[in-house]
Amino acid sequence: MQTMEIPDTAIVASSSYDEDTVGPINARIRTEKNGGAWCPKNVITKDTYEYLQINLGELYVITDVETQGRFGNGKGQEYAEAYVLEYQREDNGQWLRFRDRAGEEVFRGNQNTYRAELRGVSPPIIAKRIRFIPYSEHPRTVCMRVEMYGCQWADALLSYSMPQGHQRGTELELYDYTYDGMRKDGYLSGGVGQLTDGLQGNSNFRMTDSKGLGVKGYDWVGWRNNSDMFKPIEIIFKFDGVRNFSEVFLYCNNAYKKYVRVFRTALFSFSNGGKYYRDEIKFSYVKDTIVEYARDISIGLKHNIGRYIKMQLFFEARWIMISEVRFESTKLEGNFSDELPPSTTHSQSIETTTRSIDILLPKDKTHGGNDHERSRNDRQHKAPKAMDDSYVGIIIGALAALIIILFIVAVIIVVRHRRSKHNNNQPCQKPVVLGDRHVTINLSDLRGGCTNDSRDYAVPDVTKSSLTVSLPPRPPRPPKGTPIMGNTLDKPPNYEALYAAADIVNVHVPNIPSLQGVSGNNIYAVPNADLLLSIDYSVAEFPRDNLKFIEVLGEGQFGEVHLCEAARITDFLGEEFVVTRTTPRSMLVAVKMLRPSADDRARADFHKEIKIMSQLKDPNIVRVLGVCTQEEPLCMIVEYMKYGDLNQFILEHVPESPVAAATNAKTMSYGCLIFMASQIASGMKYLESLNMVHRDLATRNCLVGHNYCIKISDFGMSRSLYSADYYRIEGRAVLPIRWMAWESILLGKFTTKSDVWSFAVTLWEILTFAKEQPYEALTDEQVIENAGHYYRNDGRQVYLPQPPNCPKEIYDLMRECWNRQESERPSFREIHMFLQRKNMGYNPKDEKMNQIKVPIC
């Protein structure tokens, strides 16, 4: 404004007190001309709408604005104490009200008539026209001089349309917060937002935003691959005219240890009118499993032209996160017609299919497309106009014959399949008397420990219907007098102790009670709970003032789990804890805290948990160190290990290799992995001796200490970091189905043998360095369906693959643990002995653990 780059003709106003003296052309900052400012005709209140409009001609990015009152050579007294901004991006488009990143609309204005006040515009405004609208809480006369700072918008992007981002756990909402277009049913259209604001997100997407709003993940827009493995994220970009595109840059996150990866494939297609797209470009990204840093992905667009670009991003992992998108292009002059709709005739549809194959071939950047169009048109001219009637009869006859053949083949396959199952001589369960050959797995009507409200766990809010699984054919009835073999398909325990329950399975299993944990999860199934509770066992009362709270590890329906530093805790430990000169007087602990609002049942369960957990004495099980029960909130203090949970710990490492040594990567030997796995087996052997069932054994529930010491814990479910590892059914049950045995998923049956199954999945995690979830390629529904194949024993079940560098005998152990028959699975005593033999001579002190830093939980 001050430099006269904006002509007088580009400055207009809604009204002026006097057009000649205080009209809009007098609104240039630091300029004393005529009356010295623009003054609207009406008195300004918070409800009036008077504006000063500046037409920029082209798209500009506005990063700062400045205002000044009417000085008038010392005679002026009018200024605007506040104002708002509106902008228009497209000709004849909608006027949009500016809101900053905190959602505020009103800018602070001036306090006198002579001093100019500069205000930042964040996020920047991309527009062709700007309106300054004075604002006042009380009626007052206002005059304004204004200035804008920015530059021409090189990308020429008018808008992008896409699905809104998704929520991750309870603390991360990976939304496009600053999007200024329409928002309807989770879809954004007609605006721009964080993908074009020029701010690149931190590689650690859990960090708070760079603008000090305190919002974690603010700089990233993220989408979760919920169910359709091959359904891409589609974003449509609209530009200010037809342009020649040479390149696009996408700033993507690759935190693969947290199931975030750069897209697997990107498809780009172009259009002049925005309705029909052409000239598809395919870009495949090479998966990076070494470096987690966010990075710019540069993709050549081969000088294709258009006004619209459709970008489709296909998932490589569970999440895609993008912070910035930027295009390099040049404007084209001339008249460009919109694309014609695709033809619906038979011959034309064949040409479309052929074309979709041709576009993947290399072509010249400027002329290849025209040659292709000519060849397509030549083929269209040669296509017959009508199909001869005689060919119609031949085609119908051929299709009918093909359908009959396929039907016969299907019948043969079904008959042979039933015969093979009928003649299956493998050990099977006792016949179940059913009127129908299907069992409905009802996961919605759960009570007791599995019933939670909306504050329960940080897991995806997914609603799933009941699952129907076909039962195997009824075996022949045994002759009279022949004893029936003992069954292995038992009735599930009482619903109070179940994750899942079958509606129609009718035999016997002892009622095993379970404990409701502070963070909402059933921690253990305890068959002899009454006996353990009858033992008089005291736990040291620890001074609450000695606890220094560091951060929240997780939370659930009834309480929270905090990471704390306990000062002078060694003074309160019992004789069973070995305290040496090197034992620190302060140590990290996990504090399970019961909310004061918890009901009587939750309080009773909390005291039971303290009593039972305090009696677990094993070097590979976290132990209760003390309690704070003299006042609210009630607390239980348990061990926490120096290096956090095993899942995050091994994610930071790679296998030993020459490449890893050359890049100074954190490595871990195969012997170390087996050493840690054998400790988990040792801890589970102890629980097995007590006939206690863990029910959620996984690397997230194991803690790592000095010299790779492992202790089994129970609060992994409460952490939002692992929300993707749990599956919510009907808003109630929360299941770690990828770690669960088939009988636990379908029949609700939890035994030490189902823990053996989970141990094998945990061992698989360890040997793969937890680089991906178990059954990464399967959706949650397909995992449940896979359990159904185990139930039917039809030979179609899918096993986890053998990890790289995993010896055959170790993988054979895993397969034994995944045996359909519980009785065929090894005990933890056998597993522990086997792993110890395989790792004889290993010394953990030989590992370079001093290179590891304590992780931030």
JOLIN-V229274 format. One record per residue. SS is DSSP state (H for helix, E for strand, - for the rest). NEAR is the number of other C-alpha atoms within 10 Angstrom. Layout:
# JOLIN-V229274
ss={SS	SS}
near={NEAR	NEAR}
This chain:
# JOLIN-V229274
ss={-	-	-	-	-	-	-	H	H	H	E	E	E	-	-	-	-	-	H	H	H	H	-	H	H	H	-	E	-	-	-	-	-	-	-	-	-	E	E	-	-	-	-	E	-	-	-	-	-	-	-	E	E	E	E	E	E	E	E	E	E	E	E	E	E	E	E	E	-	-	-	H	H	H	-	-	-	-	-	-	-	E	E	E	E	E	E	E	-	-	-	-	-	-	E	E	E	-	-	-	-	-	-	-	-	-	E	E	-	-	-	-	-	-	-	-	E	E	E	E	E	E	E	E	E	E	E	E	E	E	E	E	E	E	E	-	-	-	-	E	-	-	E	E	E	E	E	E	E	E	E	E	-	-	-	-	E	E	E	E	E	E	E	-	-	-	E	E	-	-	-	E	E	-	-	-	-	-	-	-	-	E	E	E	-	-	E	E	E	E	E	-	-	H	H	H	-	-	-	-	-	-	-	-	-	-	-	E	-	-	-	-	-	-	-	E	-	-	-	-	E	E	E	E	-	-	-	-	-	-	-	-	E	E	E	E	E	E	E	E	E	E	E	E	E	E	E	E	E	E	E	E	-	-	-	H	H	H	-	E	-	-	-	-	E	E	E	E	E	E	E	-	-	-	-	-	-	E	E	E	E	E	E	E	-	-	-	-	-	-	-	-	-	-	E	E	E	E	E	E	E	E	E	E	E	E	E	E	E	E	E	E	E	E	-	-	-	-	E	E	E	E	E	E	E	E	E	E	E	E	E	-	-	-	-	-	-	-	-	-	-	-	-	-	-	H	H	H	H	H	H	H	H	H	H	H	H	H	-	-	-	-	-	-	-	-	-	H	H	H	H	H	H	H	H	H	H	H	H	H	H	H	-	-	-	-	-	-	H	H	H	H	H	H	H	H	H	H	H	H	H	H	H	H	H	H	H	H	H	H	H	H	H	H	H	H	H	H	H	H	H	H	-	-	-	-	-	-	-	-	-	-	-	-	-	-	-	E	E	E	E	E	-	-	-	-	-	H	H	H	-	-	-	-	-	-	-	-	-	-	-	-	-	-	-	-	E	E	E	E	-	-	-	-	-	-	-	-	-	-	-	-	-	-	-	-	-	-	-	-	-	-	-	-	H	H	H	-	-	-	E	E	-	-	-	-	-	-	-	-	-	-	-	E	E	E	-	-	-	-	-	E	E	E	E	E	-	-	H	H	H	H	H	H	-	-	-	-	-	-	E	-	-	H	H	H	E	E	E	E	E	E	E	E	E	-	-	-	E	E	E	E	E	E	E	E	-	-	H	H	H	-	-	-	-	-	-	-	-	-	-	-	-	-	-	-	E	E	E	E	E	E	E	E	-	-	-	-	-	H	H	H	H	H	H	H	H	H	H	H	H	H	H	-	-	-	-	-	-	-	E	-	-	E	E	E	E	E	-	-	-	-	-	-	E	E	E	E	E	-	-	-	-	-	E	H	H	H	H	H	H	-	-	E	E	-	-	H	H	H	H	H	-	-	-	-	E	E	-	H	H	H	H	H	H	H	H	H	H	H	H	H	H	H	H	H	H	H	H	-	-	E	E	-	-	-	-	-	H	H	H	E	E	E	-	H	H	H	-	E	E	E	-	-	-	H	H	H	-	H	H	H	H	H	H	-	E	E	E	-	-	-	E	E	E	-	-	-	-	-	-	H	H	H	H	H	H	-	-	-	-	H	H	H	H	H	H	H	H	H	H	H	H	H	H	H	H	-	-	-	-	-	-	-	-	-	-	-	-	H	H	H	H	H	H	H	H	H	H	H	H	H	-	-	-	-	-	-	-	-	-	-	-	-	-	-	-	H	H	H	H	H	H	H	H	H	H	-	-	-	-	H	H	H	-	-	-	H	H	H	H	H	H	H	H	H	H	H	-	-	-	-	-	H	H	H	-	-	H	H	H	-	-	-	-	-	-}
near={20	14	9	8	8	15	13	16	10	14	22	18	20	14	17	21	14	14	17	12	17	23	24	29	24	25	31	25	22	21	16	16	15	13	22	27	32	29	32	26	18	16	14	21	17	13	10	14	13	22	24	26	20	24	19	17	12	15	23	21	21	21	17	16	18	17	29	28	32	32	24	18	11	9	11	17	15	22	26	26	19	19	20	19	22	20	22	20	23	16	11	7	9	13	15	17	13	21	21	16	15	11	10	10	14	17	19	15	23	22	16	18	22	19	14	19	16	18	15	14	20	17	21	19	27	28	25	20	22	24	23	21	22	28	25	19	11	10	14	15	18	25	26	31	31	24	18	20	15	14	12	15	16	15	18	21	22	19	24	23	21	16	18	21	22	18	17	22	18	16	14	19	19	24	20	22	18	20	23	20	17	11	15	10	7	10	12	23	20	18	21	22	20	24	22	20	19	13	17	21	24	19	16	15	22	16	15	18	18	16	13	7	11	11	17	18	25	25	29	32	25	26	22	20	20	13	13	9	15	11	13	17	18	16	17	19	21	23	18	18	16	22	22	17	21	17	16	16	16	18	21	27	27	27	22	23	20	20	18	23	24	28	26	16	16	19	16	21	21	25	21	22	17	17	12	15	21	19	18	20	20	17	16	13	13	10	13	12	13	14	10	18	13	22	18	16	13	13	19	15	23	17	17	23	23	25	22	26	24	20	19	19	21	20	24	21	22	21	23	27	26	26	27	22	19	17	18	17	20	16	18	13	9	6	6	13	7	14	14	10	9	11	11	8	10	12	17	16	13	10	16	14	10	12	17	13	10	14	17	13	9	10	14	11	12	11	9	12	15	11	12	15	11	11	10	16	13	11	12	14	9	9	13	9	11	9	10	9	8	8	10	11	11	10	11	11	11	11	12	10	12	11	11	11	11	11	12	10	11	11	11	11	12	11	10	11	12	14	12	12	18	14	9	13	8	8	10	16	14	16	15	16	12	13	7	9	13	13	18	16	20	20	25	19	14	21	15	12	19	22	18	20	11	11	12	20	27	23	23	21	16	12	12	14	11	12	15	14	19	14	17	16	13	14	15	8	9	9	8	6	6	8	8	11	10	9	14	14	22	17	18	27	19	15	19	16	27	26	27	26	26	20	14	18	17	14	14	12	13	11	15	21	20	24	22	25	26	29	26	26	28	23	22	24	23	22	18	13	16	11	10	16	16	10	11	7	12	11	18	14	17	23	17	14	8	14	20	15	15	12	12	15	20	22	25	26	22	24	25	22	25	21	21	21	19	23	17	16	20	18	11	15	18	13	7	7	12	9	14	8	6	6	10	13	13	15	17	21	24	25	29	26	23	24	19	13	12	14	10	9	9	21	19	12	16	22	15	18	20	22	20	21	19	19	16	15	16	16	15	21	24	24	21	24	23	24	21	19	15	12	9	12	15	19	28	27	26	20	19	23	20	17	20	19	24	25	23	22	20	24	18	19	19	18	21	14	12	9	10	15	12	8	8	9	17	18	19	19	15	15	17	18	19	20	23	23	24	24	22	26	28	25	21	29	23	19	21	21	11	14	15	23	24	24	25	26	27	27	27	25	19	26	27	23	15	13	16	19	19	26	26	27	24	23	26	24	28	26	22	22	21	18	21	18	21	20	23	22	22	18	20	24	21	26	22	21	22	23	26	26	29	26	24	23	26	29	26	22	25	25	20	23	24	25	27	29	25	26	27	26	25	25	25	25	21	23	21	22	23	24	21	17	21	21	16	14	14	17	16	20	14	13	22	19	19	17	25	23	19	21	20	16	17	15	9	11	15	13	12	15	10	17	16	9	10	13	10	11	11	19	18	12	17	26	17	18	26	26	17	19	17	20	10	12	21	18	18	25	15	13	23	20	13	15	20	19	10	16	16	10	9	14	12	17	10	9	16	12	15	8	10	12	10	11	12	8	13}
